[in-house]
C-alpha cells in the first residue's frame, strides 16, 4: 500500500463536511453531562455534606465539654477561637 492509496482510504472514511454534525454534538453534550453527574454524586456532593456536618459539630462544641474519639482518645475542649 503506498502513501497516496492510504490518503485516499483515510479521506473516504471521513464524514462529509457539514453532514451529520448535529448528532455528534448532542452525543458529546450528553457524554459531558454524564461525566459531570458522576463527579457530582461521587466527589462534590459527599464533600459538601461532610463539610456541613463538620461545621455543625464545631458549632455545637462548647467550652470544657468532654469528648472521646473512636480510637479511645478522650479529652476536654478549650475556649473556641471562632
N, C-alpha and C positions, 0 to 999 in steps of 0.2 A: 504494500500500500504506500503510495507516495504522498507527499505533503499536500498537493493540490486535491487529491481524492479525499483526504482526511478533512480538509477545509470544506469541501462540498457536502460531506456527510454531516458535519457539525452545523452548517447553515440550514440544511434540510431538516434537522431535528429541532431547530429553534422555532419558537412560535412566531407567527407573523406579527409585524409591528402594529400595535393598536388593536389587535384582536384578542378577545377573551381576557382582558386585563382586569375587569371589574370583579370577576370571580376570585382571582388571585388576591385582590386587595381585601375582600371580605374574609377569605380564609386566613390571611395574615393578621387581620384585626382580631378575629376570633382566637387565634393562637396566642396573641399577646394578652388578650383578656383572660384567657385560661391561665397563663403563666402568672399574671398579676393576682388572680384569685388564689392560686396555690400559695404564693408568697404571703398574701394577706392572712389566710387561715393557718398557715404553718409557722409564720415568723412574726408578723406585725401584731396581729390580734392577741396572741398569748403574751407578748412582751408588754403591751398596753395593760392587759389585765393584771399582770404581775406588778407593774408599776403602781396601779390603783390600789392593790392590796397592800403594798409596802407603805404607801402614803397614808392609808387608813390605819395601819398598825403604828406608824410613827406618830400619827396624830393622837392616838389613844394612849400613848406611853406617858406616864406621869412620873413625877419625882419620887424616888425611894420605893418604887414598886419592885417586888421580887419577880424574877423571871428565870426560866430554865430552858435549855436547848434540848433538842432531841438526843444529842450526843451525851447528855448528862451534865453539862456545864450549868452552873447556877450563878446568880449574882443579883445586884440591886442597881437600878438606874440612877444616874446623877441628874442634875439640872439640865434641861434641854437648852441647846444653843440656838434653837429656832425661834 
